[in-house]
């Protein structure tokens, strides 16, 4: 997971948040534990950034945190939507209660209602014991619904009812139960487009979109790159138990030029790779991946060219780097749906698939959250 820091409360000293608790077994291995009050208290959430767009976002977080309003966080993958959700929870009056994260895109549609609402013993074949649902785990606390656009239509109806009345029923039970839960949802797909296509309920969209926060992509907050690079150098060096290397000037220039279609998560992985490969030396261009070294930034920056290469070789490498970055970007904007991405790009779907295969790009990966 990548870390976050910011102009956060003065008593927040940690720059890195800890992963969720290790998975624990209840009645099935897919159970995800909530983030406990103790975890939130001892690992303050910080979102690294001084760019005006980040400061504006954090000001909105402060304004809405200690309310009961439902929040919808949108933004590309890797921009820190879950970190913003944790920050809201930490700064709210519910910070001593559980924060329950749910990745809606990772739960099979047939199991979604059981995961959310729980089920009673005997509700269906294999239900050998009562299952506690996510809503019950989050009672009096906060539930974070990531990839809300992947939620099934039937569950959307049930969730709308719960948002309106606080009432729900476990699968297999006619007895209504009530919960007091603050809902924070996130999406990396355009929910209004999903509403127009009939995949997402309009009434649920407006119920969720009381407060709308947008996490900016890294290419729109490039002034934060030096801060983020230095942060990841320190934190990842500590994680790998090695001295913190210096970034050579040439490596910094390349990192500052790169476009980061994967946003802050990609930057963290780039630094992690370089840190591993540099051994005991400082980080130079040779420790960065070919994609990072060779990709031009879309805002008119230069291309890193190896002067030992002939023109045709350098051109082919540059075209490949451009195509990789372009395909990744259009997939991200299309939520990983190839048909939409090909239409947006102007390429035939067959041609688009061929390019994905050529560069070993998995479209499904772009349906993941931040």
Secondary structure, 3 states (H helix, E strand, C coil): CCCCCCCCCCCCCCCCCCCCCCCCCCCCCCCCCCECHHHHHHCCCCCCCCCHHHHHHHHHHHHHHCCCCCEEEECCCCCCHHHHHHHHHHCCCCCCCCEEEEEHHHCCHHHHHHHHHCECCCCCCCCCCCECCHHHHCCCCEEEEECHHHCCHHHHHHHHHHHHHCEECCECCCCCEECCCEEEEEECCCHHHHHHCCCCCHHHHHHHCCEEEECCCHHHCHHHHHHHHHHHHHHHHHHCCCCCCCECHHHHHHHHHCCCCCHHHHHHHHHHHHHHHCCCCCECHHHCCHHHHHCCCCCCCCCCCCCCCCHHHHHHHHHHHHHHHHHHHHHHHCCCCHHHHHHHHCCCHHHHHHHHHHCCCCHHHHHCCC
